[in-house]
Amino acid sequence: MKDDDGIRVNVRMVDRPDFQVHVSLKSSVKYLREKVQIALGFPTTTAIRLIYLGKVLDDDSRSLHDLSFFDQCHIHCSPAPRANHPPPHVAVQIEEPQRFGFDRLREFGFSSTDIAEIRAQFQPNSHLQSEEDFVNNMIDSNHRPSEQEAQLSIAQELQNRQSEGSYEDLFLGMVMGFLLGFIVVFFLWDKSLSRRTKFGIVAGVGCNVSFSLFAVEQGI
């Protein structure tokens, strides 16, 4: 038999079965909290948040009678870290991945769009030099260029590469010179063509002339 002012409080948790604690209506919220904590076997570093009739019981000095507790009433509880004992915080240091090739240009203020455009211009001549070698030649180990210096250096290097041309340009020039003959010689003064294209044109025209002379001698 329970005392006249003794009540049974049903404690409900999300991840545990319901259980009861026996307290008095004269008991304080603090005492109820300690009873629940003992029943759960929580360590002293774990606080108990109690909710009754939709309200958090945060005033430990109030009695259960003042809060209209009654026998077989229900409260909800959940563990929460104590304010004066916060859980230890482990700082996780994320190491930035090492950048290679044109991605290193981010250090000089280049955006992802800028790097994508530079890489697109570089690709036709990538067989001549790797991205890493290209950037290393641009960056002097004894001098860290400013953003503006880096941009100017890369623009100049890409322009030089475009004027030099690729082996595909050389092959195309040879085909044009061989098939069209002296007609394409006028393209040698076209500034938009790369040096390799012009060299291919000269070589192709030479092959065309040689083949023509051979055909005449053989009577073809």
Secondary structure, DSSP 8 states (H G I E B T S, - for coil): ---TTEEEEEEE-SSS--EEEEEETT-BHHHHHHHHHHHHT--TTEEEEEEETTEE---TTSBTTTTT--TTEEEEEEEEE-TTS---------------GGGGGGGGT--HHHHHHHHHHHGGGTTTS-HHHHHHHHSBTTB---HHHHHHHHHHHHHHHHHH--HHHHHHHHHHHHHHGGGGGGGGG-TTS-HHHHHHHHHHHHHHHHHHHHHHHHT-
